[in-house]
Amino acid sequence: MTFDIPKTFIPPNPGIYMMKDSDGRIIYIGKAKNLRKRVRSYFLRNQNYKTQKLVENIDDIEFVLTDNESEAFLLESNMIKKYRPRFNIELKDQQRYTYLRISDEKYPRLLVARRTRDGKFLGKGRTFGPFTQGSSKLLTIGALRKAFQIRICKTLPKKVCLEYHLGNCEGPCEFKESQERYPKHVKALEDVLRGKNQTKTFTKKLEDEMYHAARLQQFERAKEIRDTLVRLGSLQTGQKMEHVEHSDEEYFGIGIQKQSAVVMNFRMINGVIRDSDKYLFDLVGDNSFSNFLYQYYTTHRIPKLVVVSELPDNYKLLESLLSEQAGSPTRITLPTKGKRRDIINLIMRNIRLVYSKGGDPGLAELKDVLNLPAIPNVIECFDISNHGTDFAVGSMSQFVGGEPNRSGYRKFKIKTIKGRDDYAMIGEIIRRRYYRLAEGGGTGMPDLVVIDGGKGQLNAAAKSLTALGLQMLPCISLAKENEEVFVLKKRDPIIILKTRPSLQILRHARDEAHRFGVAYNRTVRKNQIR
């Protein structure tokens, strides 16, 4: 598939672009100060492999204009959270977003809003969020229901239930006064969900109402309001405690190798490292350190100081956006000396350790996912290319350190198999490839053998390896349709997320073997026709 970029009108304004595949699915969202320059740059030559794969899947591009780059930054982040395109950065804990929904019913309920894969919310009503762990707006849904006397019953009963007797609901199912007050409770709940300052306003209103009820000697009503205030007070206390436990400094280091990036962070409390995470993402399109930090802080509390190993692009704009989101000034700094520099140096030593274990972080991930005895620094991938029943060839790509080693590629003309029998052909080329290596004492053996195909192709390859005495050589297969990874002695395949660098390496090796085989098949056919 080749998108016709010269015939596409692209505005030169700031905004976002949404790249879609042939099924209309959004596969990548990016931002730009100048849309025309940025989008056209994808279609230049000498792009890295992962950007090439993105471009090959583009069937349409949609644009949304903004007034400035800052608006584009915000819109891009929101659209990525909504559609979750497979080529964008997706943090491993990005599912910590919580959306709440007030249902569209006569007496509305408060529910957790569920979403489909494409970001659409299920159910009718008004949706609020995203709320995040540590957010000052995030109150537990159970406490919110109790504090605002919101019913929880799926079907409105004719008589009050246990929740009424526990004081958690006023019973709009039975009592007229409660029915009249219920919309006020829902409105107050909406105010709290919309803004962090509304909780204090609502508390003041409740206090006034409590004193008014007491003056009218409506002591039962005054007690109900007092209980609600106690609930809200305990929630606010919990939030303050949570705030105290977080640090005002967070440290990030980034390492880039080939087409992937590793980001590691330290969270400090009272000068002590209390938590650390590691993130991997592909360098596709606008995926950058700056984008990573903004996405990260949509799901984490924003500190006053972000300490980095290198200043991200547009860091002043990023500071402004984070400060606005946090409600207080946030600064991004690159230390050159002192204790902060020492912490950054420690993070970078950890990142270098990640790379030293396998060159490419995706290789270290492959070792863990496939339970391999060692990091697969050398991978050899095999494919069969058929054209009718007369033309069949085999091909092998070789990857070293996660990158193609084209001098190690091999091609095979099928010699012993007639007709179309992929299993037998795989068996032949595996036997021919590793016979001499086995005879030579095993020198030059790969760390991992990958077969293009499913369980049948894998079993055929394993049979040939066993005949050569190489049954301990790790061998897997990668099925095209759903990108399923099959391993020996396991019936069910291993499913690796399409965004993971480990699967990207396997797919790249498979695609290279296929490309090399198709080219060789074409050459064979031309020579025989002549």
C-alpha positions in Angstrom: 0.0 0.0 0.0 1.5 3.4 -1.0 -0.2 6.6 0.1 -0.2 9.3 -2.6 1.3 12.1 -0.7 1.9 14.5 -3.6 -1.8 14.6 -4.4 -2.8 15.2 -0.8 -3.5 18.8 0.4 -1.8 19.3 3.7 -2.3 22.7 5.5 0.8 24.5 6.7 -0.9 25.3 10.0 -0.2 23.9 13.5 -2.4 21.0 14.5 -2.5 17.2 14.7 -2.6 14.5 12.1 -4.3 11.1 12.4 -2.9 8.4 10.1 -5.4 5.6 9.2 -5.1 2.2 7.7 -7.3 0.6 5.0 -10.0 -0.3 7.5 -10.2 3.3 8.8 -8.5 2.5 12.1 -6.3 5.3 13.5 -2.8 3.8 13.7 -0.7 6.9 14.6 -1.4 10.4 15.9 1.1 13.2 15.8 1.4 16.9 16.3 3.2 19.6 14.3 3.9 23.3 14.3 3.7 23.0 10.5 1.6 20.0 9.4 2.7 20.1 5.8 6.4 19.9 6.5 6.1 17.3 9.2 3.7 14.9 7.4 5.7 15.0 4.2 8.9 14.2 6.1 7.5 10.6 6.7 7.6 9.9 3.0 11.3 10.8 2.4 13.8 8.1 1.8 16.2 6.6 4.4 13.6 6.3 7.2 14.2 3.7 9.8 12.4 0.3 9.5 9.6 1.1 12.0 8.7 4.3 10.4 8.7 2.5 7.0 6.2 0.0 8.5 4.0 2.8 9.6 4.1 4.5 6.2 3.3 1.2 4.5 0.1 0.9 6.5 -1.2 4.5 5.8 -4.3 4.7 3.6 -5.6 8.1 4.7 -4.6 11.1 6.8 -7.0 13.3 8.7 -6.0 16.8 10.0 -7.3 18.9 12.9 -6.1 22.5 13.0 -5.2 24.3 16.2 -4.4 28.0 16.9 -0.9 27.2 18.3 1.6 24.4 19.1 0.4 24.3 22.8 -3.1 23.4 21.8 -1.7 20.8 19.4 0.3 19.3 22.3 -2.9 19.0 24.5 -5.1 17.7 21.7 -2.6 15.1 20.6 -2.4 13.7 24.1 -6.1 13.5 24.5 -6.6 11.8 21.1 -3.9 9.3 21.9 -5.7 8.4 25.1 -9.0 8.1 23.3 -7.9 6.0 20.3 -4.7 4.3 21.6 -3.1 3.9 18.1 -0.6 1.0 17.9 2.3 3.0 16.7 2.1 5.7 19.4 3.8 5.5 22.8 1.6 3.5 25.2 2.9 3.3 28.8 2.6 0.0 30.5 0.5 1.5 33.3 -1.6 3.7 31.0 -4.7 1.8 32.0 -4.7 3.6 35.3 -7.0 6.2 33.8 -10.4 6.1 35.6 -13.5 7.6 33.9 -16.7 8.0 35.9 -20.2 8.2 34.4 -23.4 9.6 35.8 -26.1 7.5 34.1 -29.0 8.8 32.1 -31.8 7.7 34.4 -34.7 9.3 36.3 -32.6 9.0 39.5 -29.0 8.7 38.1 -26.3 6.4 39.4 -22.6 6.9 39.6 -20.7 4.2 37.6 -17.2 3.5 36.3 -17.3 4.3 32.6 -16.2 1.4 30.4 -14.6 1.9 27.0 -14.1 -0.2 23.9 -10.7 -0.7 22.3 -11.3 2.3 19.9 -12.0 4.6 22.9 -15.8 4.8 22.7 -17.6 4.9 26.0 -20.3 2.4 26.7 -23.7 3.4 28.1 -25.6 6.6 28.2 -25.0 9.6 30.5 -22.4 12.2 31.3 -18.8 11.0 31.5 -16.1 12.7 33.7 -12.4 12.2 33.7 -9.8 10.9 33.3 -9.0 10.7 37.0 -5.6 9.3 37.9 -4.0 7.6 40.9 -2.8 10.5 43.1 -5.2 13.0 41.5 -6.7 15.5 43.9 -10.0 14.9 42.1 -10.0 11.2 42.5 -12.3 10.0 45.2 -13.3 6.3 45.4 -16.5 5.6 43.7 -18.0 4.0 46.8 -17.2 7.0 49.0 -18.6 9.4 46.4 -21.9 7.5 46.3 -22.2 7.6 50.1 -21.1 11.2 50.4 -23.7 12.4 47.9 -26.4 9.9 48.7 -26.4 8.3 45.2 -28.3 5.1 44.8 -26.5 1.9 43.7 -29.5 -0.4 42.8 -29.6 -1.4 39.1 -33.4 -1.4 39.1 -35.3 1.1 41.2 -37.2 -0.9 43.9 -40.6 -0.1 45.3 -39.4 0.0 48.9 -36.2 1.2 50.4 -33.4 -1.3 50.7 -30.5 -1.8 53.2 -28.6 1.2 51.8 -31.3 3.5 53.1 -31.1 2.0 56.6 -27.3 2.3 56.5 -27.7 6.0 55.7 -26.1 5.7 52.3 -29.2 6.6 50.3 -32.2 8.8 51.0 -34.6 6.4 49.2 -35.9 8.2 46.2 -37.7 4.9 45.3 -40.2 5.5 48.1 -40.0 9.1 49.6 -41.2 12.2 47.8 -38.9 14.6 49.7 -35.9 12.4 48.7 -37.1 12.5 45.1 -37.1 16.3 45.3 -33.6 16.5 46.8 -32.0 13.9 44.6 -31.3 16.2 41.6 -29.4 18.6 44.0 -27.2 15.7 45.1 -26.5 14.8 41.5 -25.7 18.4 40.7 -23.3 18.7 43.6 -21.6 15.5 42.6 -21.1 16.8 39.1 -19.6 20.0 40.5 -17.0 18.0 42.4 -16.2 15.8 39.4 -15.7 18.9 37.2 -13.3 20.8 39.4 -10.9 20.3 42.3 -12.1 23.5 44.1 -15.7 22.5 44.1 -15.3 20.1 47.1 -14.8 23.1 49.4 -17.7 25.0 47.9 -20.0 22.0 48.4 -18.7 21.4 52.0 -19.6 25.1 52.8 -23.1 24.6 51.3 -23.7 21.5 53.4 -22.5 23.2 56.6 -25.0 26.1 55.9 -27.7 23.6 55.3 -26.9 21.7 58.4 -27.1 24.8 60.6 -30.3 25.8 58.9 -31.9 22.4 59.6 -30.8 22.6 63.2 -32.4 26.0 63.7 -35.6 24.6 62.3 -35.2 21.7 64.8 -34.9 19.2 61.9 -32.4 17.3 63.8 -32.6 14.1 61.8 -31.8 16.0 58.6 -29.0 17.9 60.3 -27.5 14.5 61.4 -27.6 13.2 57.9 -25.8 16.3 56.6 -23.2 16.0 59.4 -22.6 12.4 58.4 -22.0 13.4 54.8 -19.6 16.1 56.0 -17.7 13.5 58.0 -17.4 11.3 54.9 -16.1 14.2 52.8 -13.7 15.2 55.6 -12.2 11.8 55.8 -11.7 11.7 52.0 -9.9 15.1 52.0 -7.7 13.9 54.9 -6.8 10.8 52.9 -5.9 13.0 49.9 -3.7 15.2 52.0 -1.8 12.2 53.4 -1.3 10.9 49.9 0.1 14.2 48.8 2.6 14.3 51.7 3.9 10.9 50.8 4.9 12.0 47.3 8.2 13.6 46.4 8.6 17.1 44.9 11.4 15.7 42.7 11.4 13.0 40.0 14.4 11.9 38.0 14.4 10.6 34.4 17.2 9.2 32.2 16.8 8.2 28.6 19.0 5.9 26.4 18.6 5.6 22.7 19.9 2.7 20.6 19.0 2.1 17.0 15.2 2.4 16.7 14.2 2.1 20.4 14.4 4.2 23.6 14.7 3.1 27.2 13.5 5.5 29.9 14.1 4.9 33.6 12.9 7.0 36.5 13.5 7.3 40.2 11.0 8.7 42.6 12.6 10.3 45.7 11.0 10.6 49.2 13.1 12.4 51.8 16.2 12.0 49.7 15.8 8.2 49.4 14.9 6.2 46.2 11.6 4.7 47.0 10.4 3.6 43.5 11.7 3.0 40.0 10.1 2.1 36.6 11.5 1.3 33.2 9.7 2.1 29.9 10.5 1.0 26.3 9.1 2.7 23.2 9.9 2.7 19.5 11.3 5.8 17.8 8.4 6.2 15.3 7.2 9.5 14.0 6.9 12.0 16.8 7.6 9.5 19.6 10.1 11.4 21.7 11.3 12.1 25.2 9.1 15.1 25.4 6.0 13.2 24.3 6.8 10.4 26.8 7.0 12.9 29.7 3.7 14.5 28.8 2.0 11.1 28.5 3.6 10.0 31.7 2.3 12.9 33.7 -1.3 12.4 32.6 -1.3 9.3 34.8 1.1 10.5 37.6 1.2 13.3 40.1 3.3 16.2 38.7 6.2 17.2 41.0 7.7 20.7 41.4 10.9 19.6 39.8 11.6 17.1 37.0 15.3 16.2 36.7 16.4 14.8 33.4 19.5 13.4 31.7 18.9 15.5 28.6 16.5 18.4 28.0 13.5 17.2 25.9 12.4 19.1 22.8 10.2 22.2 23.5 10.9 21.8 27.2 9.7 25.3 28.0 6.4 24.5 26.4 6.3 21.3 28.3 7.0 23.1 31.6 4.1 25.5 30.9 1.7 22.6 30.1 2.7 20.7 33.2 2.5 23.8 35.4 -1.0 24.5 34.2 -2.1 20.9 34.7 -0.6 20.8 38.2 -1.9 24.2 39.3 1.5 25.1 40.5 4.9 25.9 38.9 6.8 22.9 37.5 10.4 23.1 36.3 12.5 20.8 34.1 16.2 20.8 34.8 19.4 19.2 33.5 21.9 19.1 36.4 25.6 19.5 35.7 27.0 18.7 39.2 26.0 17.9 42.8 23.7 15.2 44.2 21.1 15.5 41.4 23.8 14.9 38.8 24.9 11.8 40.8 21.4 10.4 40.8 21.1 11.0 37.0 24.5 9.3 36.5 23.2 6.3 38.5 20.1 6.1 36.3 22.2 6.2 33.2 24.5 3.4 34.5 21.3 1.3 35.0 20.2 2.0 31.4 23.7 1.0 30.1 23.3 -2.2 32.0 20.0 -2.8 30.2 21.8 -2.4 26.8 24.9 -4.4 27.8 22.6 -7.4 28.5 21.5 -7.7 25.0 22.3 -4.7 22.8 18.7 -4.1 22.0 16.1 -3.9 24.9 13.7 -5.9 22.8 16.2 -8.8 22.8 16.3 -8.9 26.6 12.5 -8.8 26.5 12.5 -11.8 24.1 14.6 -13.8 26.5 12.1 -13.3 29.3 8.9 -13.7 27.2 10.2 -17.0 25.5 12.0 -18.2 28.6 15.3 -18.6 26.6 18.5 -19.8 28.1 20.4 -16.6 26.8 19.6 -13.3 25.2 19.1 -14.1 21.4 21.8 -11.9 20.0 21.8 -14.0 16.8 18.4 -14.8 15.3 17.9 -16.7 12.1 14.4 -16.7 10.5 13.2 -19.1 7.7 10.5 -18.7 5.1 9.2 -20.6 2.0 8.3 -18.7 -1.1 5.9 -20.6 -3.5 4.7 -19.6 -6.9 2.4 -22.4 -8.3 3.7 -25.9 -8.0 6.9 -25.5 -10.1 8.7 -22.6 -8.3 9.5 -22.9 -4.6 12.5 -21.5 -2.8 13.6 -21.1 0.8 15.1 -18.1 2.4 16.8 -17.1 5.7 17.4 -13.7 7.3 19.9 -13.3 10.0 19.7 -10.6 12.7 22.6 -9.7 15.0 22.0 -7.5 18.0 18.4 -6.9 16.8 19.5 -5.6 13.4 19.6 -7.2 9.9 23.0 -8.8 9.0 22.6 -9.1 5.3 25.9 -10.8 4.7 24.5 -13.7 6.8 21.3 -14.1 4.7 20.9 -17.4 2.8 18.7 -18.7 0.0 17.8 -22.3 -0.8 16.5 -23.9 -4.0 14.2 -26.7 -3.0 15.8 -30.0 -4.2 13.9 -32.9 -2.6 10.3 -31.8 -2.4 7.8 -31.8 -5.3 4.5 -30.0 -5.3 3.4 -27.6 -2.5 4.3 -29.1 0.8 5.5 -26.2 3.1 6.1 -28.5 6.1 8.5 -30.8 4.2 10.2 -27.8 2.5 10.8 -26.1 5.9 12.3 -29.5 7.1 14.6 -29.6 4.1 16.1 -26.1 4.4 16.5 -26.4 8.2 18.4 -29.7 7.7 20.6 -28.2 5.0 21.3 -25.0 7.0 22.4 -26.7 10.2 24.0 -29.9 8.9 27.4 -28.4 8.2 27.3 -26.2 11.4 26.5 -29.3 13.4 29.3 -31.3 11.7 31.7 -28.4 12.5 31.1 -28.7 16.2 28.3 -26.1 16.4 30.3 -23.0 15.7 28.2 -20.3 14.2 24.9 -21.6 15.6 22.2 -18.9 16.3 20.7 -18.2 19.7 17.2 -18.5 18.3 15.6 -20.1 15.2 12.3 -18.5 13.9 10.0 -20.1 11.4 7.5 -18.2 9.4 4.3 -20.1 10.0 2.2 -21.9 12.6 2.4 -25.1 14.7 2.8 -27.4 11.7 5.9 -25.5 10.3 7.4 -25.4 13.8 7.0 -29.2 14.3 8.6 -29.8 10.9 11.6 -27.7 11.8 11.9 -29.3 15.2 11.9 -32.7 13.6 14.9 -31.8 11.4 16.8 -30.2 14.4 16.3 -33.4 16.4 17.6 -35.6 13.6 20.7 -33.4 13.7 21.1 -33.7 17.4 20.2 -30.0 17.9 17.0 -30.5 19.9 18.3 -28.0 22.5 18.5 -25.2 19.9 15.6 -22.8 20.7 13.1 -22.8 17.9 9.8 -20.9 17.6 7.3 -20.0 14.9 5.5 -16.7 14.1 2.1 -17.0 12.5 1.2 -14.1 10.2 -2.5 -13.7 10.7 -2.6 -12.8 14.4 1.2 -12.5 15.1 1.0 -15.5 17.4 4.2 -17.0 18.7 4.3 -20.8 18.9 6.8 -22.7 21.0 7.5 -26.4 21.3 5.7 -28.5 24.0 3.0 -25.8 24.4 -0.4 -26.1 22.8 -1.4 -22.5 23.1 0.5 -19.7 21.4 2.2 -16.8 23.3 0.6 -13.5 22.6 2.9 -10.5 22.6 1.4 -7.0 22.4 2.1 -5.5 18.9 3.7 -2.4 20.5 6.4 -4.4 22.3 9.9 -4.2 20.9 10.3 -8.0 21.3 7.6 -8.7 18.7 8.9 -5.9 16.5 12.2 -7.7 16.2 10.5 -11.0 15.3 8.3 -9.3 12.8 11.2 -7.5 11.2 13.2 -10.8 10.9 10.1 -12.5 9.4 9.5 -9.6 6.9 13.1 -9.6 5.8 13.1 -13.4 5.2 9.9 -13.0 3.2 11.2 -10.1 1.2 14.5 -12.0 0.4 12.6 -15.1 -0.5 10.2 -13.4 -2.9 13.1 -11.6 -4.6 14.9 -14.9 -5.1 11.8 -16.7 -6.3 11.3 -13.9 -8.9 14.9 -14.4 -10.1 14.5 -18.1 -10.4 11.3 -17.8 -12.4 12.8 -15.3 -14.8 15.8 -17.4 -15.4 13.7 -20.6 -16.1 11.4 -18.7 -18.5 14.4 -17.6 -20.6 
